[in-house]
Amino acid sequence: MIGNDVVDLSLAATESNWRRRGYLDKVFSPEEQQLIAEATDPDMMVWMLWSAKEAAYKMVHRATRRRTYAPQRYQVQLSGERKGLVQYDSQLFFFRTSVNDSLLHTVAVAGLQYWSKVVYGRQPEEVLLKDEQGIPFIRSGDRDWMASVSHHGIYQEIVSLKI
Amino acid sequence: MDKTTLMATIKEVVQPYTKNPEALATLNEDTDFIRDLKINSANLVDVVLDVEEKFNIVIDNDSMEKMINVRAAMEVVENKLAAS
């Protein structure tokens, strides 16, 4: 499975005030809040952790078909500067984050073996479709692949899993 | 608090985060915060915090989990007010 999440960092800086009282407690565990407190760029850390939770949620939603808003149930641990894992119940997801100017893009997969199958973007002959619950997939000829789409501000990113 | 007042208050809370004014104008119990009002998911936290402040209640994580539309938000507020 695959999920992604885009944050336009310049838009996030104006539309979200994560420093308001109570905000971090609703979203992040004490361990995650510690990462934010110790980060040289706390804004970047907030949105990287947030996007990892969102990307993992997209996979859980795809699997369960249940929409929820439970950021605290997704626990993020870093394994590098811009990568790590997200735990949801007993499931583990792996994420990588890239940052270019004000585009922060996180991609997550349900197992490390899937990284080599991740394709960024969409070929001209491929069509992006959504099922009746809004879950995206890419169709090329008679083949369908799982896809994930995220947009925020001026950015949109599509990723798919070509297996 | 009657349902009309409750819905009007929730409408007031979501207004600053809404990116779809047409859906806000026709807000009803089925209105979905993300799909209809196009509220950014990071701003849903603000909606929850504003609802807490407005009604002087505390919304636990299990209740927040359900708050994806107006109906669920109304139910959460009604339950918390009844319990307080």
gemmi code that builds the backbone of each chain (N, CA, C; Angstrom):
import gemmi

chains = {
    "A": [
        ("MET", (0.835, -1.200, 0.000), (0.000, 0.000, 0.000), (0.868, 1.248, 0.000)),
        ("ILE", (0.234, 2.342, -0.369), (0.973, 3.609, -0.468), (0.082, 4.771, -0.037)),
        ("GLY", (0.698, 5.790, 0.534), (-0.015, 7.015, 0.887), (0.958, 8.175, 0.818)),
        ("ASN", (0.458, 9.348, 0.506), (1.353, 10.513, 0.509), (0.635, 11.718, 1.103)),
        ("ASP", (1.412, 12.734, 1.402), (0.830, 13.962, 1.920), (1.745, 15.137, 1.600)),
        ("VAL", (1.126, 16.200, 1.131), (1.851, 17.405, 0.735), (1.524, 18.531, 1.709)),
        ("VAL", (2.542, 19.268, 2.115), (2.312, 20.491, 2.893), (3.020, 21.636, 2.184)),
        ("ASP", (2.263, 22.667, 1.857), (2.847, 23.909, 1.351), (3.270, 24.697, 2.604)),
        ("LEU", (4.579, 24.689, 2.861), (5.056, 25.242, 4.136), (4.740, 26.727, 4.284)),
        ("SER", (4.742, 27.469, 3.177), (4.449, 28.896, 3.317), (2.966, 29.119, 3.610)),
        ("LEU", (2.098, 28.257, 3.045), (0.672, 28.369, 3.357), (0.403, 27.905, 4.798)),
        ("ALA", (1.058, 26.798, 5.183), (0.869, 26.284, 6.547), (1.258, 27.335, 7.590)),
        ("ALA", (2.279, 28.135, 7.257), (2.739, 29.152, 8.215), (1.662, 30.204, 8.467)),
        ("THR", (0.789, 30.428, 7.469), (-0.248, 31.445, 7.667), (-1.587, 30.850, 8.074)),
        ("GLU", (-1.906, 29.617, 7.625), (-3.250, 29.103, 7.913), (-3.311, 28.229, 9.165)),
        ("SER", (-2.169, 27.786, 9.683), (-2.186, 26.957, 10.888), (-1.265, 27.532, 11.954)),
        ("ASN", (-1.820, 27.754, 13.126), (-1.009, 28.206, 14.245), (-0.870, 27.061, 15.235)),
        ("TRP", (0.153, 26.202, 14.981), (0.316, 25.031, 15.868), (0.826, 25.434, 17.238)),
        ("ARG", (1.228, 26.689, 17.393), (1.692, 27.149, 18.705), (0.542, 27.548, 19.630)),
        ("ARG", (-0.685, 27.552, 19.109), (-1.797, 27.919, 19.995), (-1.955, 26.870, 21.094)),
        ("ARG", (-2.481, 27.316, 22.240), (-2.607, 26.443, 23.401), (-3.480, 25.228, 23.079)),
        ("GLY", (-2.996, 24.055, 23.411), (-3.773, 22.838, 23.235), (-3.572, 22.133, 21.905)),
        ("TYR", (-3.030, 22.852, 20.918), (-2.939, 22.292, 19.565), (-2.071, 21.030, 19.542)),
        ("LEU", (-0.834, 21.160, 20.029), (0.096, 20.020, 19.943), (-0.429, 18.814, 20.723)),
        ("ASP", (-1.096, 19.079, 21.864), (-1.607, 17.970, 22.674), (-2.678, 17.154, 21.956)),
        ("LYS", (-3.404, 17.791, 21.023), (-4.447, 17.072, 20.287), (-3.848, 16.153, 19.223)),
        ("VAL", (-2.646, 16.488, 18.778), (-2.098, 15.817, 17.598), (-0.913, 14.913, 17.914)),
        ("PHE", (-0.059, 15.348, 18.839), (1.225, 14.681, 19.018), (1.390, 14.096, 20.421)),
        ("SER", (2.060, 12.947, 20.472), (2.385, 12.298, 21.749), (3.484, 13.106, 22.450)),
        ("PRO", (3.706, 12.840, 23.745), (4.815, 13.528, 24.433), (6.152, 13.319, 23.728)),
        ("GLU", (6.399, 12.120, 23.208), (7.667, 11.843, 22.505), (7.778, 12.695, 21.242)),
        ("GLU", (6.669, 12.802, 20.493), (6.674, 13.615, 19.273), (6.846, 15.095, 19.616)),
        ("GLN", (6.211, 15.519, 20.705), (6.362, 16.926, 21.114), (7.799, 17.234, 21.530)),
        ("GLN", (8.463, 16.213, 22.056), (9.871, 16.367, 22.408), (10.715, 16.608, 21.149)),
        ("LEU", (10.414, 15.842, 20.095), (11.134, 16.028, 18.821), (10.950, 17.456, 18.299)),
        ("ILE", (9.715, 17.964, 18.446), (9.421, 19.323, 17.977), (10.186, 20.350, 18.813)),
        ("ALA", (10.182, 20.121, 20.130), (10.844, 21.063, 21.037), (12.351, 21.118, 20.793)),
        ("GLU", (12.933, 19.986, 20.385), (14.384, 19.919, 20.204), (14.823, 20.236, 18.776)),
        ("ALA", (13.870, 20.396, 17.862), (14.217, 20.578, 16.443), (14.831, 21.949, 16.188)),
        ("THR", (15.788, 21.999, 15.269), (16.346, 23.301, 14.896), (15.309, 24.089, 14.091)),
        ("ASP", (14.467, 23.376, 13.348), (13.379, 24.017, 12.597), (12.067, 23.364, 13.045)),
        ("PRO", (11.466, 23.896, 14.125), (10.257, 23.251, 14.667), (9.097, 23.202, 13.683)),
        ("ASP", (8.950, 24.233, 12.839), (7.858, 24.207, 11.851), (8.000, 23.005, 10.923)),
        ("MET", (9.209, 22.817, 10.437), (9.479, 21.690, 9.544), (9.170, 20.370, 10.244)),
        ("MET", (9.572, 20.261, 11.508), (9.341, 19.021, 12.268), (7.845, 18.783, 12.451)),
        ("VAL", (7.094, 19.836, 12.806), (5.639, 19.683, 12.971), (5.020, 19.117, 11.704)),
        ("TRP", (5.379, 19.699, 10.557), (4.704, 19.291, 9.312), (5.219, 17.969, 8.779)),
        ("MET", (6.465, 17.646, 9.067), (6.949, 16.317, 8.680), (6.215, 15.240, 9.482)),
        ("LEU", (6.112, 15.424, 10.807), (5.412, 14.438, 11.640), (3.937, 14.360, 11.243)),
        ("TRP", (3.348, 15.520, 11.020), (1.936, 15.576, 10.618), (1.712, 14.820, 9.309)),
        ("SER", (2.578, 15.108, 8.327), (2.393, 14.497, 7.006), (2.617, 12.988, 7.071)),
        ("ALA", (3.488, 12.532, 7.954), (3.707, 11.085, 8.108), (2.435, 10.422, 8.632)),
        ("LYS", (1.779, 11.084, 9.586), (0.518, 10.552, 10.118), (-0.551, 10.525, 9.032)),
        ("GLU", (-0.627, 11.603, 8.245), (-1.624, 11.684, 7.172), (-1.404, 10.606, 6.115)),
        ("ALA", (-0.146, 10.429, 5.739), (0.174, 9.437, 4.701), (-0.178, 8.031, 5.193)),
        ("ALA", (0.086, 7.762, 6.472), (-0.256, 6.454, 7.035), (-1.780, 6.295, 7.125)),
        ("TYR", (-2.459, 7.385, 7.522), (-3.930, 7.341, 7.600), (-4.542, 6.965, 6.246)),
        ("LYS", (-3.951, 7.483, 5.165), (-4.508, 7.172, 3.842), (-4.469, 5.671, 3.558)),
        ("MET", (-3.437, 4.990, 4.063), (-3.370, 3.535, 3.879), (-4.374, 2.822, 4.774)),
        ("VAL", (-4.510, 3.307, 6.008), (-5.486, 2.702, 6.923), (-6.900, 2.903, 6.374)),
        ("HIS", (-7.155, 4.089, 5.832), (-8.465, 4.366, 5.244), (-8.736, 3.453, 4.049)),
        ("ARG", (-7.699, 3.274, 3.232), (-7.847, 2.401, 2.059), (-8.194, 0.976, 2.505)),
        ("ALA", (-7.556, 0.531, 3.584), (-7.756, -0.839, 4.040), (-9.079, -1.018, 4.784)),
        ("THR", (-9.439, -0.029, 5.613), (-10.616, -0.190, 6.469), (-11.865, 0.447, 5.871)),
        ("ARG", (-11.681, 1.400, 4.954), (-12.776, 2.188, 4.363), (-13.518, 2.986, 5.429)),
        ("ARG", (-12.844, 3.227, 6.540), (-13.468, 3.987, 7.620), (-12.770, 5.308, 7.779)),
        ("ARG", (-13.531, 6.401, 7.743), (-12.924, 7.718, 7.908), (-12.913, 8.084, 9.379)),
        ("THR", (-11.744, 8.478, 9.873), (-11.623, 8.887, 11.266), (-10.699, 10.101, 11.331)),
        ("TYR", (-10.683, 10.743, 12.480), (-9.761, 11.856, 12.681), (-9.066, 11.608, 14.001)),
        ("ALA", (-7.997, 10.819, 13.944), (-7.358, 10.343, 15.170), (-5.838, 10.442, 15.095)),
        ("PRO", (-5.313, 11.667, 14.943), (-3.857, 11.797, 14.757), (-3.031, 11.180, 15.891)),
        ("GLN", (-3.585, 11.150, 17.112), (-2.832, 10.591, 18.243), (-2.644, 9.079, 18.136)),
        ("ARG", (-3.465, 8.429, 17.323), (-3.333, 6.967, 17.197), (-2.199, 6.574, 16.258)),
        ("TYR", (-1.614, 7.557, 15.608), (-0.484, 7.301, 14.700), (0.777, 7.819, 15.378)),
        ("GLN", (1.646, 6.900, 15.761), (2.839, 7.282, 16.505), (4.041, 7.289, 15.575)),
        ("VAL", (4.696, 8.433, 15.494), (5.821, 8.577, 14.565), (7.144, 8.458, 15.314)),
        ("GLN", (8.052, 7.688, 14.732), (9.435, 7.632, 15.223), (10.359, 7.917, 14.059)),
        ("LEU", (11.395, 8.698, 14.317), (12.343, 9.001, 13.245), (13.457, 7.964, 13.236)),
        ("SER", (13.906, 7.634, 12.008), (15.061, 6.745, 11.881), (16.185, 7.471, 11.152)),
        ("GLY", (15.921, 8.711, 10.787), (16.902, 9.539, 10.106), (16.364, 10.957, 10.120)),
        ("GLU", (17.074, 11.865, 9.468), (16.651, 13.257, 9.511), (15.258, 13.441, 8.898)),
        ("ARG", (15.028, 12.768, 7.754), (13.738, 12.921, 7.084), (13.128, 11.589, 6.700)),
        ("LYS", (13.200, 10.651, 7.600), (12.534, 9.368, 7.388), (12.253, 8.717, 8.729)),
        ("GLY", (11.362, 7.727, 8.675), (11.036, 7.063, 9.929), (9.890, 6.105, 9.754)),
        ("LEU", (9.246, 5.786, 10.884), (8.116, 4.878, 10.789), (6.940, 5.400, 11.590)),
        ("VAL", (5.772, 4.924, 11.176), (4.523, 5.296, 11.832), (3.870, 4.014, 12.313)),
        ("GLN", (3.540, 3.993, 13.585), (2.860, 2.825, 14.127), (1.393, 3.155, 14.334)),
        ("TYR", (0.533, 2.266, 13.842), (-0.914, 2.395, 14.046), (-1.388, 1.037, 14.540)),
        ("ASP", (-1.876, 0.968, 15.766), (-2.152, -0.319, 16.414), (-0.922, -1.200, 16.255)),
        ("SER", (-1.079, -2.356, 15.633), (0.092, -3.225, 15.495), (0.734, -3.105, 14.117)),
        ("GLN", (0.242, -2.153, 13.302), (0.787, -2.017, 11.947), (1.906, -0.980, 11.895)),
        ("LEU", (2.877, -1.264, 11.029), (3.981, -0.325, 10.835), (3.986, 0.184, 9.401)),
        ("PHE", (4.190, 1.478, 9.270), (4.344, 2.096, 7.955), (5.675, 2.838, 7.930)),
        ("PHE", (6.249, 2.943, 6.748), (7.559, 3.574, 6.614), (7.420, 4.824, 5.749)),
        ("PHE", (8.058, 5.909, 6.171), (7.897, 7.134, 5.394), (9.236, 7.795, 5.088)),
        ("ARG", (9.207, 8.558, 4.007), (10.335, 9.405, 3.629), (9.779, 10.773, 3.269)),
        ("THR", (10.482, 11.811, 3.691), (10.033, 13.180, 3.430), (11.085, 13.915, 2.613)),
        ("SER", (10.622, 14.668, 1.621), (11.543, 15.529, 0.879), (11.040, 16.964, 0.980)),
        ("VAL", (11.978, 17.896, 0.964), (11.612, 19.308, 1.055), (12.304, 20.077, -0.062)),
        ("ASN", (11.502, 20.799, -0.854), (12.036, 21.665, -1.904), (11.344, 23.014, -1.810)),
        ("ASP", (12.102, 24.054, -1.522), (11.498, 25.363, -1.261), (10.400, 25.191, -0.211)),
        ("SER", (9.153, 25.574, -0.559), (8.126, 25.437, 0.472), (7.270, 24.184, 0.272)),
        ("LEU", (7.719, 23.285, -0.585), (7.001, 22.014, -0.763), (7.581, 20.933, 0.150)),
        ("LEU", (6.768, 20.447, 1.056), (7.154, 19.284, 1.860), (6.294, 18.123, 1.384)),
        ("HIS", (6.940, 17.035, 0.983), (6.208, 15.879, 0.451), (6.645, 14.618, 1.188)),
        ("THR", (5.686, 13.943, 1.800), (5.964, 12.689, 2.494), (5.266, 11.543, 1.772)),
        ("VAL", (6.017, 10.492, 1.554), (5.465, 9.266, 0.967), (5.662, 8.154, 1.988)),
        ("ALA", (4.617, 7.343, 2.161), (4.716, 6.231, 3.100), (4.243, 4.948, 2.423)),
        ("VAL", (4.850, 3.846, 2.834), (4.477, 2.533, 2.303), (4.277, 1.573, 3.484)),
        ("ALA", (3.631, 0.440, 3.184), (3.288, -0.493, 4.255), (4.386, -1.521, 4.519)),
        ("GLY", (5.464, -1.478, 3.773), (6.579, -2.397, 3.990), (7.783, -1.897, 3.222)),
        ("LEU", (8.974, -2.126, 3.764), (10.184, -1.589, 3.127), (10.383, -2.125, 1.710)),
        ("GLN", (9.858, -3.338, 1.450), (10.033, -3.939, 0.121), (9.311, -3.158, -0.974)),
        ("TYR", (8.400, -2.245, -0.567), (7.629, -1.503, -1.572), (8.358, -0.275, -2.121)),
        ("TRP", (9.418, 0.154, -1.449), (10.064, 1.394, -1.900), (10.492, 1.342, -3.364)),
        ("SER", (10.973, 0.191, -3.800), (11.459, 0.096, -5.183), (10.319, 0.135, -6.196)),
        ("LYS", (9.073, 0.011, -5.724), (7.914, -0.002, -6.636), (7.189, 1.348, -6.680)),
        ("VAL", (7.691, 2.303, -5.912), (7.011, 3.605, -5.850), (7.361, 4.433, -7.088)),
        ("VAL", (6.327, 4.926, -7.763), (6.532, 5.775, -8.941), (5.946, 7.155, -8.657)),
        ("TYR", (6.747, 8.179, -8.887), (6.292, 9.559, -8.671), (5.681, 10.113, -9.955)),
        ("GLY", (4.588, 10.846, -9.797), (3.972, 11.499, -10.938), (3.118, 10.537, -11.747)),
        ("ARG", (2.687, 11.028, -12.904), (1.752, 10.259, -13.718), (2.169, 10.401, -15.176)),
        ("GLN", (2.171, 9.284, -15.897), (2.502, 9.312, -17.318), (1.304, 9.850, -18.109)),
        ("PRO", (1.566, 10.449, -19.301), (0.460, 11.030, -20.080), (-0.655, 10.028, -20.396)),
        ("GLU", (-0.299, 8.759, -20.594), (-1.333, 7.778, -20.973), (-2.077, 7.233, -19.750)),
        ("GLU", (-1.636, 7.615, -18.572), (-2.292, 7.098, -17.365), (-3.411, 8.031, -16.921)),
        ("VAL", (-4.492, 7.411, -16.441), (-5.640, 8.193, -15.971), (-5.763, 8.030, -14.465)),
        ("LEU", (-5.938, 9.156, -13.793), (-6.148, 9.102, -12.346), (-7.645, 9.014, -12.078)),
        ("LEU", (-8.061, 7.977, -11.367), (-9.477, 7.776, -11.080), (-9.659, 7.604, -9.582)),
        ("LYS", (-10.919, 7.757, -9.135), (-11.215, 7.514, -7.725), (-12.400, 6.572, -7.641)),
        ("ASP", (-12.372, 5.672, -6.654), (-13.517, 4.785, -6.485), (-14.633, 5.547, -5.756)),
        ("GLU", (-15.743, 4.851, -5.465), (-16.916, 5.545, -4.908), (-16.639, 6.128, -3.524)),
        ("GLN", (-15.577, 5.678, -2.863), (-15.238, 6.258, -1.553), (-14.115, 7.266, -1.657)),
        ("GLY", (-13.787, 7.636, -2.889), (-12.788, 8.678, -3.069), (-11.352, 8.182, -2.997)),
        ("ILE", (-11.162, 6.862, -3.021), (-9.801, 6.318, -2.943), (-9.213, 6.242, -4.357)),
        ("PRO", (-8.050, 6.885, -4.554), (-7.532, 7.018, -5.915), (-6.779, 5.786, -6.438)),
        ("PHE", (-6.840, 5.622, -7.746), (-6.001, 4.635, -8.410), (-5.655, 5.156, -9.794)),
        ("ILE", (-4.620, 4.571, -10.368), (-4.180, 4.974, -11.701), (-4.504, 3.844, -12.665)),
        ("ARG", (-5.113, 4.192, -13.802), (-5.442, 3.189, -14.810), (-4.616, 3.447, -16.060)),
        ("SER", (-3.987, 2.397, -16.529), (-3.225, 2.489, -17.770), (-3.587, 1.266, -18.597)),
        ("GLY", (-4.289, 1.494, -19.703), (-4.777, 0.365, -20.492), (-5.736, -0.440, -19.645)),
        ("ASP", (-5.456, -1.736, -19.477), (-6.362, -2.552, -18.670), (-5.785, -2.833, -17.283)),
        ("ARG", (-4.780, -2.041, -16.882), (-4.190, -2.270, -15.559), (-4.492, -1.132, -14.586)),
        ("ASP", (-4.748, -1.497, -13.335), (-4.973, -0.506, -12.281), (-3.878, -0.619, -11.224)),
        ("TRP", (-3.421, 0.541, -10.738), (-2.457, 0.543, -9.656), (-2.961, 1.430, -8.518)),
        ("MET", (-2.604, 1.058, -7.293), (-2.912, 1.913, -6.151), (-2.180, 3.229, -6.307)),
        ("ALA", (-2.881, 4.314, -5.999), (-2.240, 5.626, -6.078), (-2.641, 6.455, -4.863)),
        ("SER", (-1.909, 7.522, -4.652), (-2.254, 8.464, -3.598), (-2.013, 9.865, -4.144)),
        ("VAL", (-2.925, 10.755, -3.851), (-2.845, 12.121, -4.351), (-2.968, 13.069, -3.174)),
        ("SER", (-2.163, 14.112, -3.175), (-2.301, 15.105, -2.124), (-2.061, 16.480, -2.715)),
        ("HIS", (-2.868, 17.436, -2.310), (-2.598, 18.810, -2.732), (-2.789, 19.757, -1.564)),
        ("HIS", (-1.992, 20.789, -1.585), (-2.084, 21.829, -0.561), (-1.453, 23.070, -1.153)),
        ("GLY", (-2.146, 24.184, -1.044), (-1.616, 25.427, -1.609), (-1.368, 25.272, -3.101)),
        ("ILE", (-0.163, 25.609, -3.534), (0.117, 25.574, -4.969), (0.645, 24.209, -5.423)),
        ("TYR", (0.731, 23.262, -4.515), (1.368, 21.991, -4.853), (0.381, 20.834, -4.943)),
        ("GLN", (0.682, 19.925, -5.873), (-0.031, 18.652, -5.926), (0.969, 17.558, -6.278)),
        ("GLU", (0.887, 16.438, -5.604), (1.779, 15.310, -5.892), (0.962, 14.027, -6.001)),
        ("ILE", (1.328, 13.225, -7.005), (0.717, 11.907, -7.193), (1.812, 10.864, -7.063)),
        ("VAL", (1.536, 9.807, -6.334), (2.458, 8.667, -6.313), (1.640, 7.403, -6.538)),
        ("SER", (2.285, 6.389, -7.072), (1.588, 5.120, -7.261), (2.528, 3.974, -6.950)),
        ("LEU", (1.919, 2.820, -6.776), (2.683, 1.623, -6.434), (2.553, 0.668, -7.612)),
        ("LYS", (3.655, 0.475, -8.333), (3.585, -0.318, -9.569), (4.022, -1.750, -9.263)),
        ("ILE", (3.057, -2.540, -8.747), (3.344, -3.958, -8.516), (2.274, -4.818, -9.172)),
    ],
    "B": [
        ("MET", (-29.411, 23.257, 25.231), (-29.283, 24.033, 23.983), (-30.022, 23.312, 22.851)),
        ("ASP", (-30.869, 24.059, 22.113), (-31.600, 23.389, 21.034), (-30.702, 23.187, 19.812)),
        ("LYS", (-31.126, 22.284, 18.940), (-30.300, 21.886, 17.805), (-29.990, 23.034, 16.849)),
        ("THR", (-30.969, 23.939, 16.674), (-30.756, 25.061, 15.762), (-29.629, 25.965, 16.257)),
        ("THR", (-29.641, 26.258, 17.552), (-28.596, 27.102, 18.140), (-27.252, 26.391, 18.065)),
        ("LEU", (-27.271, 25.097, 18.367), (-26.048, 24.305, 18.337), (-25.433, 24.306, 16.936)),
        ("MET", (-26.272, 24.074, 15.925), (-25.752, 24.045, 14.554), (-25.238, 25.424, 14.137)),
        ("ALA", (-25.962, 26.470, 14.544), (-25.536, 27.835, 14.207), (-24.181, 28.143, 14.834)),
        ("THR", (-23.966, 27.653, 16.048), (-22.689, 27.901, 16.728), (-21.563, 27.142, 16.030)),
        ("ILE", (-21.836, 25.909, 15.628), (-20.818, 25.134, 14.914), (-20.500, 25.798, 13.565)),
        ("LYS", (-21.523, 26.318, 12.922), (-21.320, 27.033, 11.657), (-20.382, 28.224, 11.851)),
        ("GLU", (-20.601, 28.942, 12.931), (-19.770, 30.101, 13.272), (-18.308, 29.680, 13.517)),
        ("VAL", (-18.149, 28.527, 14.172), (-16.802, 28.029, 14.490), (-16.041, 27.636, 13.219)),
        ("VAL", (-16.709, 26.955, 12.304), (-15.999, 26.449, 11.114), (-15.780, 27.523, 10.051)),
        ("GLN", (-16.537, 28.601, 10.131), (-16.508, 29.638, 9.084), (-15.082, 30.101, 8.701)),
        ("PRO", (-14.242, 30.464, 9.693), (-12.923, 30.978, 9.284), (-12.024, 29.948, 8.601)),
        ("TYR", (-12.303, 28.665, 8.746), (-11.445, 27.629, 8.161), (-12.005, 27.070, 6.860)),
        ("THR", (-13.237, 27.495, 6.519), (-13.930, 26.950, 5.364), (-13.402, 27.548, 4.063)),
        ("LYS", (-13.149, 26.670, 3.086), (-12.696, 27.179, 1.787), (-13.788, 27.081, 0.729)),
        ("ASN", (-14.967, 26.594, 1.131), (-16.071, 26.479, 0.181), (-17.292, 27.201, 0.735)),
        ("PRO", (-17.423, 28.512, 0.425), (-18.521, 29.318, 0.996), (-19.909, 28.802, 0.613)),
        ("GLU", (-20.046, 28.180, -0.577), (-21.366, 27.663, -0.991), (-21.826, 26.564, -0.029)),
        ("ALA", (-20.902, 25.651, 0.312), (-21.259, 24.560, 1.236), (-21.545, 25.098, 2.631)),
        ("LEU", (-20.868, 26.198, 2.999), (-21.122, 26.798, 4.312), (-22.528, 27.392, 4.344)),
        ("ALA", (-22.923, 28.029, 3.235), (-24.244, 28.663, 3.158), (-25.362, 27.642, 3.326)),
        ("THR", (-25.143, 26.420, 2.831), (-26.181, 25.392, 2.914), (-25.850, 24.344, 3.981)),
        ("LEU", (-25.039, 24.736, 4.973), (-24.605, 23.795, 6.023), (-25.782, 23.083, 6.678)),
        ("ASN", (-25.645, 21.757, 6.791), (-26.665, 20.952, 7.469), (-25.963, 19.808, 8.200)),
        ("GLU", (-26.728, 18.900, 8.805), (-26.106, 17.838, 9.612), (-25.184, 16.942, 8.810)),
        ("ASP", (-25.459, 16.800, 7.513), (-24.641, 15.921, 6.675), (-23.379, 16.593, 6.150)),
        ("THR", (-23.225, 17.882, 6.366), (-22.065, 18.585, 5.822), (-20.775, 18.018, 6.391)),
        ("ASP", (-19.892, 17.621, 5.479), (-18.605, 17.011, 5.844), (-17.549, 18.122, 5.902)),
        ("PHE", (-16.804, 18.145, 6.995), (-15.836, 19.241, 7.178), (-14.771, 19.270, 6.085)),
        ("ILE", (-14.276, 18.093, 5.717), (-13.190, 18.059, 4.733), (-13.723, 18.025, 3.309)),
        ("ARG", (-14.635, 17.095, 3.025), (-15.099, 16.933, 1.638), (-15.973, 18.085, 1.157)),
        ("ASP", (-16.857, 18.595, 2.035), (-17.771, 19.655, 1.607), (-17.205, 21.052, 1.884)),
        ("LEU", (-16.803, 21.280, 3.107), (-16.325, 22.626, 3.464), (-14.882, 22.860, 3.033)),
        ("LYS", (-14.182, 21.754, 2.649), (-12.784, 21.835, 2.187), (-11.866, 22.421, 3.272)),
        ("ILE", (-12.168, 22.084, 4.510), (-11.296, 22.514, 5.609), (-10.037, 21.660, 5.567)),
        ("ASN", (-8.898, 22.317, 5.649), (-7.620, 21.620, 5.700), (-7.583, 20.745, 6.954)),
        ("SER", (-7.056, 19.522, 6.817), (-7.112, 18.608, 7.965), (-6.349, 19.150, 9.176)),
        ("ALA", (-5.301, 19.937, 8.941), (-4.575, 20.530, 10.074), (-5.441, 21.575, 10.794)),
        ("ASN", (-6.382, 22.177, 10.073), (-7.280, 23.150, 10.697), (-8.455, 22.494, 11.433)),
        ("LEU", (-8.659, 21.185, 11.208), (-9.697, 20.494, 11.978), (-9.348, 20.520, 13.468)),
        ("VAL", (-8.056, 20.532, 13.777), (-7.619, 20.661, 15.174), (-8.130, 21.982, 15.737)),
        ("ASP", (-8.035, 23.044, 14.925), (-8.530, 24.354, 15.369), (-10.034, 24.315, 15.595)),
        ("VAL", (-10.746, 23.618, 14.710), (-12.190, 23.493, 14.877), (-12.488, 22.826, 16.226)),
        ("VAL", (-11.781, 21.737, 16.522), (-11.996, 21.019, 17.786), (-11.677, 21.932, 18.980)),
        ("LEU", (-10.549, 22.651, 18.905), (-10.168, 23.546, 20.008), (-11.170, 24.696, 20.165)),
        ("ASP", (-11.645, 25.236, 19.036), (-12.625, 26.325, 19.096), (-13.958, 25.840, 19.666)),
        ("VAL", (-14.352, 24.606, 19.297), (-15.590, 24.041, 19.850), (-15.442, 23.873, 21.362)),
        ("GLU", (-14.281, 23.408, 21.795), (-14.027, 23.259, 23.237), (-14.187, 24.590, 23.964)),
        ("GLU", (-13.581, 25.637, 23.373), (-13.638, 26.962, 24.015), (-15.059, 27.515, 24.031)),
        ("LYS", (-15.736, 27.357, 22.881), (-17.080, 27.912, 22.717), (-18.067, 27.310, 23.720)),
        ("PHE", (-17.972, 25.999, 23.920), (-18.943, 25.317, 24.782), (-18.370, 24.992, 26.165)),
        ("ASN", (-17.123, 25.385, 26.390), (-16.462, 25.106, 27.664), (-16.498, 23.616, 28.010)),
        ("ILE", (-16.080, 22.802, 27.041), (-16.038, 21.350, 27.235), (-14.635, 20.860, 26.875)),
        ("VAL", (-14.333, 19.623, 27.246), (-13.075, 18.995, 26.837), (-13.420, 17.836, 25.914)),
        ("ILE", (-12.842, 17.835, 24.725), (-13.112, 16.765, 23.757), (-11.951, 15.784, 23.791)),
        ("ASP", (-12.227, 14.573, 24.271), (-11.173, 13.559, 24.344), (-10.882, 13.007, 22.943)),
        ("ASN", (-9.785, 12.260, 22.832), (-9.370, 11.748, 21.521), (-10.405, 10.839, 20.871)),
        ("ASP", (-11.091, 10.017, 21.691), (-12.086, 9.112, 21.120), (-13.250, 9.886, 20.495)),
        ("SER", (-13.617, 11.008, 21.105), (-14.699, 11.829, 20.549), (-14.222, 12.570, 19.309)),
        ("MET", (-12.998, 13.087, 19.370), (-12.443, 13.834, 18.239), (-12.373, 12.962, 16.979)),
        ("GLU", (-12.076, 11.684, 17.203), (-11.954, 10.728, 16.104), (-13.172, 10.721, 15.178)),
        ("LYS", (-14.355, 10.988, 15.771), (-15.604, 10.920, 14.995), (-15.950, 12.236, 14.323)),
        ("MET", (-15.272, 13.312, 14.683), (-15.728, 14.648, 14.266), (-15.372, 14.996, 12.819)),
        ("ILE", (-15.970, 14.245, 11.891), (-15.681, 14.527, 10.485), (-16.833, 15.268, 9.797)),
        ("ASN", (-17.966, 15.355, 10.481), (-19.064, 16.123, 9.888), (-19.865, 16.843, 10.980)),
        ("VAL", (-20.836, 17.654, 10.548), (-21.600, 18.493, 11.475), (-22.390, 17.623, 12.464)),
        ("ARG", (-22.986, 16.552, 11.956), (-23.789, 15.692, 12.831), (-22.943, 15.143, 13.983)),
        ("ALA", (-21.766, 14.619, 13.635), (-20.894, 14.037, 14.662), (-20.444, 15.101, 15.656)),
        ("ALA", (-20.140, 16.291, 15.164), (-19.720, 17.374, 16.055), (-20.846, 17.735, 17.016)),
        ("MET", (-22.085, 17.792, 16.491), (-23.230, 18.118, 17.339), (-23.430, 17.057, 18.415)),
        ("GLU", (-23.271, 15.784, 18.023), (-23.439, 14.696, 18.988), (-22.387, 14.775, 20.099)),
        ("VAL", (-21.150, 15.058, 19.694), (-20.069, 15.151, 20.683), (-20.371, 16.272, 21.680)),
        ("VAL", (-20.770, 17.436, 21.165), (-21.068, 18.570, 22.057), (-22.242, 18.230, 22.980)),
        ("GLU", (-23.313, 17.648, 22.415), (-24.484, 17.299, 23.231), (-24.111, 16.324, 24.347)),
        ("ASN", (-23.310, 15.306, 23.998), (-22.898, 14.323, 25.008), (-22.055, 14.957, 26.106)),
        ("LYS", (-21.117, 15.831, 25.693), (-20.230, 16.450, 26.688), (-21.017, 17.408, 27.585)),
        ("LEU", (-21.965, 18.147, 26.995), (-22.766, 19.082, 27.797), (-23.656, 18.321, 28.774)),
        ("ALA", (-24.192, 17.188, 28.309), (-25.062, 16.381, 29.172), (-24.274, 15.786, 30.332)),
        ("ALA", (-22.992, 15.496, 30.086), (-22.161, 14.855, 31.114), (-21.598, 15.862, 32.109)),
        ("SER", (-21.635, 17.148, 31.744), (-20.981, 18.130, 32.618), (-21.965, 18.711, 33.636)),
    ],
}
model = gemmi.Model(1)
for chain_id, residues in chains.items():
    chain = gemmi.Chain(chain_id)
    for i, (resn, *xyz) in enumerate(residues, 1):
        res = gemmi.Residue()
        res.name, res.seqid = resn, gemmi.SeqId(i, " ")
        for name, pos in zip(("N", "CA", "C"), xyz):
            atom = gemmi.Atom()
            atom.name, atom.element = name, gemmi.Element(name[0])
            atom.pos, atom.b_iso = gemmi.Position(*pos), 0.0
            res.add_atom(atom)
        chain.add_residue(res)
    model.add_chain(chain)
structure = gemmi.Structure()
structure.add_model(model)
structure.setup_entities()
